[in-house]
Amino acid sequence: MIRAKVPLVILLFLVVHTSVLDRLHIAGVQPDVMLLLAVAGGIVGGSKLGALLGFASGLTLDLFLQTPLGLSALVFCLVGYGVGNVQAGVLRASWWIPVLTTVAASFAGELAYALVATVVGQPHLMNLHLLQVAGIAAAANGVLAPFALRLVGWSVSGAQPERAFA
C-alpha cells in the first residue's frame, strides 16, 4: 500500500501547487509546497526519506518549470536530506519544533535554489527580492506544515523510512 500512497501525496501536492496556489500570491510570491513536501519527508522519516521525497517532488515540479531539468530535484533532495540529518538529533517534545524547522529549511531551500540556479546559468534569481520570496515562502510553509507532516506521515505509515520507495 505504501507504493500507492507516496505517489498519491506527491500528485496531490503538485495539483495544489500548480492549480490552487498558482492563483494565490502573497506580495507577489507564490508559496512553494513542493519544497514543503521535501522538508516534511525529512522531518517525518529522516534523511533517506527526505532525500527521496525531495528528489521525487522536485523532479515532478521540474516538468512544469522552464528552468533546467533537475534543478528543483537537486535542491529539494539536498534540503530533505539536510532536514532529516538535523531533525534526527532534535527532541520533538514541542509541537512548534517541526514548524520552526520547516520555516528555517524552507528559507534556506529558497536561497539554495537561487544559488544553484545561478551556478547552472540562471543568474536572474539572485537579487534582493530573493529575501522577500524566501521569507514569504517560509512563512507560508510554516502555516501549512502541520497538514503536510500529517499527510506525509500517513503516506509512509507502516513502512520503514528507507523502504518507503522500494
C-alpha positions as CSV (number, residue, x, y, z in Angstrom):
1,M,0.0,0.0,0.0
2,I,3.0,2.3,0.6
3,R,3.8,2.3,-3.1
4,A,0.4,3.8,-3.9
5,K,0.2,6.4,-1.0
6,V,3.5,8.2,-1.6
7,P,3.0,9.0,-5.3
8,L,-0.6,10.0,-4.5
9,V,0.7,12.5,-1.9
10,I,3.2,13.9,-4.5
11,L,0.4,14.2,-7.0
12,L,-1.8,15.9,-4.5
13,F,0.9,18.5,-3.6
14,L,1.6,19.0,-7.3
15,V,-2.1,19.7,-8.1
16,V,-2.3,22.1,-5.1
17,H,0.9,23.8,-6.2
18,T,0.1,24.2,-9.9
19,S,-3.6,25.0,-9.6
20,V,-4.7,26.4,-6.3
21,L,-1.5,28.2,-5.1
22,D,-0.7,29.3,-8.6
23,R,-3.6,31.8,-8.2
24,L,-2.6,32.7,-4.6
25,H,0.1,35.3,-4.4
26,I,1.3,37.0,-1.2
27,A,3.1,40.2,-2.1
28,G,3.8,38.7,-5.5
29,V,5.2,35.5,-4.1
30,Q,3.7,32.0,-4.6
31,P,4.0,29.5,-1.7
32,D,6.3,26.5,-2.5
33,V,4.5,23.4,-1.3
34,M,6.7,21.1,-3.3
35,L,9.7,22.2,-1.2
36,L,7.4,21.7,1.9
37,L,7.0,18.1,0.8
38,A,10.7,17.5,0.9
39,V,11.1,19.2,4.3
40,A,8.2,17.2,5.7
41,G,9.8,14.0,4.4
42,G,13.0,14.8,6.2
43,I,11.1,15.6,9.5
44,V,8.9,12.5,9.4
45,G,11.2,9.9,8.0
46,G,14.8,11.1,8.4
47,S,17.5,11.8,5.8
48,K,16.8,9.0,3.4
49,L,13.1,9.7,3.1
50,G,13.7,13.4,3.0
51,A,16.2,13.0,0.1
52,L,14.0,10.6,-1.8
53,L,10.8,12.6,-1.4
54,G,12.7,15.8,-2.2
55,F,14.1,14.3,-5.4
56,A,10.7,12.9,-6.4
57,S,8.8,16.1,-5.7
58,G,11.5,18.3,-7.3
59,L,11.7,16.2,-10.4
60,T,7.9,16.3,-10.7
61,L,7.9,20.0,-10.3
62,D,10.7,20.4,-12.9
63,L,8.4,19.0,-15.5
64,F,6.3,22.2,-15.2
65,L,9.1,24.8,-14.9
66,Q,11.2,26.5,-17.6
67,T,14.4,26.0,-15.6
68,P,16.9,23.3,-16.3
69,L,15.5,19.8,-15.7
70,G,16.8,18.5,-12.3
71,L,17.4,21.9,-10.7
72,S,14.5,21.6,-8.2
73,A,15.2,17.9,-7.8
74,L,18.8,18.5,-6.8
75,V,17.9,21.3,-4.4
76,F,14.9,19.6,-2.8
77,C,16.9,16.4,-2.4
78,L,19.6,18.3,-0.5
79,V,17.1,20.1,1.6
80,G,15.2,17.0,2.5
81,Y,18.5,15.2,3.4
82,G,19.7,18.1,5.5
83,V,16.5,18.4,7.4
84,G,16.5,14.6,8.1
85,N,20.0,14.8,9.5
86,V,19.3,17.8,11.7
87,Q,15.9,16.5,12.8
88,A,17.4,13.2,13.9
89,G,19.2,14.9,16.7
90,V,16.3,17.1,17.9
91,L,13.9,16.0,20.6
92,R,10.3,16.5,19.5
93,A,8.8,17.5,22.8
94,S,7.0,20.5,21.5
95,W,4.6,20.9,18.6
96,W,6.4,24.0,17.3
97,I,9.8,22.4,16.7
98,P,8.8,20.8,13.4
99,V,7.1,24.0,12.3
100,L,10.2,26.1,13.1
101,T,12.3,23.5,11.3
102,T,10.0,23.8,8.3
103,V,10.3,27.6,8.3
104,A,14.1,27.6,8.6
105,A,14.5,24.8,6.0
106,S,12.1,26.5,3.5
107,F,14.0,29.8,3.8
108,A,17.3,28.0,3.3
109,G,15.9,26.0,0.4
110,E,14.7,29.0,-1.5
111,L,18.2,30.6,-1.1
112,A,19.9,27.3,-2.2
113,Y,17.6,27.1,-5.2
114,A,18.7,30.6,-6.3
115,L,22.3,29.8,-5.7
116,V,22.3,26.6,-7.6
117,A,20.3,28.2,-10.4
118,T,23.0,30.9,-10.7
119,V,25.7,28.2,-10.9
120,V,23.8,26.5,-13.8
121,G,23.3,29.7,-15.8
122,Q,20.1,31.3,-14.3
123,P,21.6,34.4,-12.6
124,H,18.4,36.4,-12.6
125,L,17.2,34.8,-9.4
126,M,19.9,36.3,-7.2
127,N,18.7,39.8,-6.2
128,L,17.3,41.5,-3.1
129,H,13.8,40.3,-4.0
130,L,15.0,36.8,-3.1
131,L,14.9,37.6,0.6
132,Q,11.3,38.6,0.3
133,V,10.5,35.4,-1.7
134,A,12.3,33.2,0.8
135,G,10.6,34.8,3.8
136,I,7.1,34.6,2.4
137,A,7.6,31.1,1.1
138,A,9.0,30.0,4.5
139,A,6.1,31.6,6.4
140,A,3.5,30.0,4.2
141,N,5.2,26.6,4.5
142,G,5.3,27.1,8.3
143,V,1.5,27.6,8.3
144,L,0.9,24.6,6.1
145,A,3.5,22.4,7.9
146,P,1.1,20.6,10.4
147,F,-1.1,19.5,7.5
148,A,1.9,18.4,5.4
149,L,3.5,16.5,8.2
150,R,0.4,14.5,8.9
151,L,-0.1,13.7,5.3
152,V,3.5,12.6,4.8
153,G,3.3,10.6,8.0
154,W,0.2,8.9,6.7
155,S,1.8,8.1,3.3
156,V,4.8,6.3,4.9
157,S,3.0,4.7,7.8
158,G,3.6,1.0,8.2
159,A,6.9,1.2,6.3
160,Q,10.5,1.7,7.3
161,P,11.7,5.1,6.1
162,E,14.5,3.6,4.0
163,R,11.9,1.3,2.3
164,A,9.4,4.0,1.5
165,F,10.1,3.9,-2.2
166,A,11.2,0.3,-2.5
